[in-house]
Amino acid sequence: MTAETGDVRLEEFLADPENATLDLPTAAARCTRALGLQSSVVYLSDIQQRRLVPLTDVATPLLVDDSLAGWTYRTQSLRVAASEEGGMTAWIPLVDGAERLGVIAVDSPALTPDVLRRARALATLLAMMITSTRAYQDSFVRRLRTRPMRLPAEMLRAFLPPRTIGTTDVVSTAVLEPAYELGGDGFDHSLTETTLHVAVLDAMGHNLASGLTTAVSLAACRNARRTGADLPELVESVDDALSQWLPDQFCTGVLAQLDLASGMLRWVNCGHPTPLLIRDRRPLVDAMRREPDLPMGMPSLLTGRRRETHEIALKPGDRVLMYTDGVTEARAVDGAEFGLEQFADYIIGALAAGELPSETLRRLVHSILDSPTSRLRDDATILMFEWSPPSR
């Protein structure tokens, strides 16, 4: 099959309106044939990023931490190996923007540069298809869960953005555990042409009311943000929403905005742990330490005091960690806390080794969950963003 023939068949596939109504496995198979490839299998990450689950039952799930497919997912790099049928298999990352979705296995008698080019094109097309359909197809959800999810967690997860977003200037990534039993933690991040908006929230309690508090806070923040409100007005909108609809609830949090051109970071801390600035592989523990305001909701309105906005100028390569106290308060069997120092050391060591930020957070939260000497006492949310503008 020539490159020209492949291009024509791909154009025919994309132009066929019937393909828009196909289920994803069928569309993926047709797209594979249209690109002149022998066969492909799509694997998607489960919600805890432990397993890579095939879209159909033609293959078995693979472990993220112990497989060639997992290596591709962890590093976002191509991996090639001999296939069981005697040909070759290319493992290619499935990525939508900066968000890791999974991997795709493409089999071929020989992996020529042209075959690899078409395989990467297939991965790009399928990533867009997956992102556009997974929000309303429960078949995805059922495949990617390993156990039932509690109602508060179901509600909160419906509000969460992708785990990772980014541009050439900035990348923001987050993890949240326990995945199936969330109570009141949540995060948000979004981008405009000029600004990264981030928020980490922790509502009082660990029940449905807590989840509702965080959901209302996220909605209020987004609503104000999308009408052009400045940072103090974002926090005020959360205060107003909670005092009106959930007057007995409150929510701690850090809301921040990063100017992508200048690196100026502005934030408001509402009774939350101090964000951690990492510069030149060193934690600057006190760089963002300010007197926090009261939590968002009725308690903060009683003071009558306007929220205080803080500023700090980031340098290229700076990373900022925002987290809930469930991370630093994770306890060992002997009662000792995980602690901010150990938390920071882990992040710095992994990033110094060249790990992707999203992979660093995945492994960090799993190290807490899986260690026989530590356990979570509360929801644990970590959000990290890195400002790395291109040299001008």
C-alpha positions in Angstrom: 0.0 0.0 0.0 1.4 3.4 -1.0 1.3 6.5 1.1 -1.0 8.1 -1.5 -3.4 5.2 -1.4 -3.4 5.4 2.4 -4.1 9.1 2.3 -7.1 8.6 0.0 -8.5 5.8 2.2 -8.1 7.9 5.3 -9.9 10.8 3.7 -12.7 8.5 2.7 -13.0 7.2 6.2 -13.1 10.7 7.7 -15.6 12.0 5.2 -18.0 9.1 5.7 -20.8 10.4 7.9 -21.7 6.8 9.0 -18.5 6.6 11.0 -19.7 9.3 13.4 -22.4 6.9 14.8 -20.2 3.8 15.1 -19.2 2.5 18.5 -15.5 3.2 19.2 -14.1 -0.3 18.8 -15.7 -0.6 15.3 -14.6 2.9 14.3 -11.1 2.1 15.5 -11.0 -1.1 13.4 -12.2 0.7 10.3 -9.7 3.5 10.9 -6.9 1.0 11.2 -7.8 -0.6 7.9 -8.2 2.8 6.3 -4.6 3.7 7.2 -3.4 0.4 5.7 -2.4 -1.1 9.0 -2.6 -4.8 9.8 -4.3 -4.6 13.2 -4.5 -2.5 16.4 -5.6 -2.9 20.0 -6.5 0.2 22.1 -5.7 0.1 25.9 -7.1 2.7 28.2 -5.8 3.5 31.7 -8.2 2.7 34.6 -9.1 5.6 36.9 -6.2 4.9 39.3 -3.7 4.4 36.5 -2.7 0.9 37.6 -3.9 -1.1 34.6 -4.2 -0.6 30.9 -7.6 -2.1 29.9 -8.3 -3.1 26.3 -11.4 -1.6 24.7 -12.6 -5.1 23.7 -12.1 -8.6 25.0 -9.6 -9.5 22.3 -6.7 -9.0 24.8 -6.2 -9.0 28.6 -5.5 -6.0 30.8 -1.8 -5.1 31.4 -0.1 -3.6 34.4 1.1 0.0 34.1 4.1 -0.8 36.3 5.1 -4.1 34.7 4.6 -4.3 30.9 5.9 -2.8 27.7 2.6 -1.1 27.3 3.0 0.4 30.8 6.5 1.6 29.9 5.0 3.5 26.9 2.3 4.9 29.1 4.7 6.0 31.9 7.3 7.6 29.6 5.1 8.6 26.7 7.6 7.1 24.3 7.4 4.6 21.5 8.4 1.0 22.3 8.9 -1.7 19.6 8.9 -5.5 20.2 8.5 -8.8 18.4 4.9 -9.9 18.3 3.6 -13.4 19.1 2.5 -13.8 15.5 6.0 -13.4 14.1 5.9 -9.7 13.1 6.5 -6.6 15.1 4.4 -4.6 17.6 4.6 -0.9 18.1 3.4 0.5 21.4 2.3 4.1 20.9 1.0 6.6 23.5 -2.6 7.7 23.3 -2.5 11.4 24.3 -5.1 14.1 24.0 -3.3 17.4 24.4 -1.3 16.7 27.5 -3.7 14.1 29.0 -2.5 10.5 29.1 -5.3 8.2 28.0 -3.6 4.9 27.4 -1.6 3.2 24.6 -2.3 1.5 21.3 -0.6 -1.6 20.0 -0.1 -1.7 16.3 0.9 -5.0 14.7 2.7 -5.1 11.3 5.0 -7.6 9.5 7.6 -4.9 9.5 7.7 -1.5 11.2 9.0 0.9 8.4 9.1 4.6 8.9 5.9 4.9 6.8 4.1 2.3 9.0 5.1 4.1 12.2 4.0 7.4 10.7 0.5 6.0 10.0 0.4 4.3 13.4 1.0 7.6 15.1 -1.7 9.2 12.9 -4.0 6.4 14.1 -3.2 7.1 17.8 -3.9 10.8 17.3 -7.3 10.1 15.6 -8.3 7.6 18.2 -7.3 9.9 21.1 -9.7 12.5 19.8 -12.5 10.0 19.3 -12.0 8.7 22.8 -12.1 12.1 24.4 -15.3 13.1 22.4 -17.2 9.9 23.4 -16.1 8.8 26.8 -18.1 11.4 28.7 -21.5 9.9 27.6 -20.6 6.2 27.0 -20.9 4.2 30.2 -19.2 1.3 28.5 -16.0 3.2 29.1 -16.7 3.7 32.7 -17.6 0.1 33.4 -14.4 -1.1 31.8 -12.1 1.3 33.6 -13.4 0.7 37.1 -12.3 -2.1 39.3 -15.0 -1.8 42.0 -18.2 0.1 42.8 -17.9 3.8 43.5 -19.5 5.6 46.4 -22.1 8.3 45.6 -20.0 11.3 46.8 -17.1 10.2 44.7 -19.4 9.7 41.6 -20.7 13.3 42.1 -17.3 14.8 42.5 -15.7 13.0 39.6 -18.4 14.3 37.3 -17.0 17.8 38.0 -13.3 17.2 37.7 -11.3 18.3 34.6 -8.7 16.1 32.8 -5.9 15.1 35.1 -3.3 16.9 32.9 -3.5 20.0 30.7 -0.8 22.1 29.1 0.7 24.3 26.4 4.3 25.0 25.3 4.4 27.4 28.3 2.9 25.5 31.2 1.8 22.0 32.3 -0.6 21.3 35.2 -1.3 17.8 36.5 -3.2 16.4 39.4 -4.1 13.2 41.2 -6.9 12.5 43.7 -7.3 9.5 46.0 -9.0 7.4 47.3 -10.5 7.2 43.8 -13.7 5.3 44.7 -14.3 6.8 48.2 -13.8 10.5 47.8 -15.4 12.8 50.3 -14.7 16.5 49.9 -11.6 17.0 47.9 -11.5 18.4 44.4 -9.2 20.3 42.0 -9.6 22.4 38.9 -7.3 23.8 36.2 -8.0 25.5 32.9 -6.3 27.6 30.3 -7.0 30.7 28.4 -4.7 32.4 25.9 -2.9 34.3 28.7 -3.6 32.5 32.0 -3.5 29.2 33.8 -6.3 29.0 36.4 -5.8 26.4 39.2 -7.7 25.5 42.4 -7.5 22.9 45.1 -10.4 22.5 47.4 -11.1 20.5 50.6 -14.7 20.6 52.1 -15.5 20.0 55.7 -16.3 16.4 56.4 -16.3 13.2 54.3 -19.8 12.5 53.2 -22.3 13.5 50.5 -22.7 17.0 52.0 -18.9 17.4 51.7 -19.0 16.4 48.1 -21.8 18.7 47.4 -19.9 21.6 49.0 -16.9 21.0 46.7 -19.1 20.6 43.7 -20.9 23.9 44.4 -17.6 25.6 45.0 -16.1 24.3 41.7 -19.3 25.4 39.8 -19.3 28.9 41.4 -15.6 29.4 40.7 -16.0 28.4 37.1 -19.1 30.5 36.6 -17.3 33.6 37.8 -14.1 32.8 35.9 -16.0 32.4 32.6 -17.6 35.8 33.0 -14.2 37.4 33.3 -14.2 37.9 37.1 -10.8 38.6 38.8 -9.3 36.4 41.5 -10.9 38.1 44.5 -14.3 37.9 42.8 -13.8 34.2 42.2 -13.4 33.5 45.9 -16.3 35.9 46.7 -18.5 33.9 44.3 -17.8 30.7 46.3 -18.5 32.5 49.6 -21.8 33.7 48.3 -22.8 30.4 46.8 -22.0 28.4 50.0 -23.7 30.9 52.3 -26.8 30.9 50.2 -27.2 27.2 49.4 -25.1 25.4 52.0 -24.9 27.8 55.0 -23.7 25.1 57.4 -20.8 24.0 55.2 -17.4 25.5 54.5 -14.5 24.7 52.3 -10.8 25.4 52.4 -8.8 26.0 49.3 -6.2 27.8 47.3 -7.3 29.5 44.1 -4.5 30.9 41.8 -3.9 32.5 38.4 -0.6 32.3 36.5 0.2 34.9 33.8 1.8 32.8 31.1 3.8 35.7 29.6 5.3 37.2 32.7 5.3 34.2 35.2 3.5 36.4 37.8 1.5 34.1 40.1 -1.4 35.4 42.1 -3.3 33.4 44.7 -5.7 33.5 47.6 -5.4 31.0 50.5 -8.6 30.2 52.3 -7.5 28.2 55.4 -5.5 25.8 53.3 -2.0 24.3 53.5 0.6 26.6 52.0 1.6 25.9 48.4 5.2 24.7 47.9 7.5 26.4 45.4 10.3 24.2 43.9 13.1 26.1 42.3 16.3 24.7 41.0 15.4 21.3 42.5 15.1 22.8 46.0 11.9 23.4 48.0 11.4 27.0 49.0 9.2 26.1 51.9 8.5 29.7 53.0 8.3 31.4 49.6 4.5 31.3 49.5 3.8 31.2 53.2 1.3 33.9 54.0 -1.3 34.3 56.8 -4.3 32.4 55.4 -7.8 33.8 55.2 -10.7 31.9 56.8 -12.3 29.0 54.8 -14.8 29.8 52.1 -18.5 29.9 53.2 -20.4 31.4 56.1 -17.4 31.5 58.6 -15.5 33.8 56.3 -18.4 36.1 55.7 -18.8 36.8 59.4 -15.5 38.7 59.5 -16.5 41.3 56.9 -12.9 41.3 55.8 -12.0 41.3 52.0 -9.9 38.4 50.9 -6.2 39.1 50.5 -4.5 38.4 47.1 -0.8 37.5 47.2 1.8 37.6 44.4 5.1 36.0 43.5 7.2 36.1 40.4 8.1 32.7 39.1 11.2 31.9 37.2 11.3 29.6 34.1 11.4 26.0 35.3 9.7 26.7 38.6 7.1 24.2 39.9 4.4 24.9 42.4 2.7 22.1 44.4 -0.8 22.6 45.8 -2.2 19.8 48.0 -4.7 18.9 50.7 -3.7 17.9 54.2 -4.6 14.3 53.4 -1.2 14.0 51.7 1.0 15.3 54.4 -1.1 13.7 57.2 -1.0 10.2 55.8 0.3 8.1 58.7 2.6 5.2 59.1 1.7 2.3 61.4 3.8 3.8 64.2 1.6 7.0 63.9 4.3 9.2 62.2 3.0 11.5 59.5 4.2 11.3 55.9 5.1 15.0 56.2 5.9 17.9 53.9 9.6 17.2 53.8 9.2 13.6 52.7 6.6 14.7 50.2 8.9 17.4 48.7 11.9 15.1 48.6 10.0 12.5 46.6 8.8 15.0 44.0 12.3 16.6 43.6 14.0 13.2 43.3 11.6 12.0 40.6 11.7 15.2 38.6 15.5 15.2 38.8 15.5 11.7 37.2 13.6 13.1 34.2 10.1 11.7 35.0 7.1 13.3 33.5 5.2 15.4 36.1 2.0 13.3 35.7 4.0 10.1 36.2 5.6 11.5 39.3 2.3 12.3 40.9 0.9 8.9 39.9 3.8 7.0 41.5 3.8 9.3 44.6 0.1 8.7 45.5 0.5 4.9 44.8 3.5 4.8 47.1 1.3 6.2 49.9 -1.6 3.8 49.1 0.5 0.7 48.7 3.0 1.1 51.5 2.5 -1.5 54.3 3.6 1.2 56.7 1.3 4.1 55.6 -2.3 4.8 55.2 -4.6 7.7 54.2 -6.7 9.2 56.9 -8.4 11.7 54.5 -8.8 12.5 50.9 -5.4 13.2 49.3 -5.2 15.7 46.4 -2.0 16.9 44.7 -1.8 19.4 41.9 1.5 20.5 40.4 2.2 23.0 37.6 5.4 23.9 35.9 6.0 27.2 34.1 8.6 26.7 31.3 8.2 29.3 28.6 10.2 28.8 25.5 13.4 30.9 25.3 12.7 34.1 23.6 
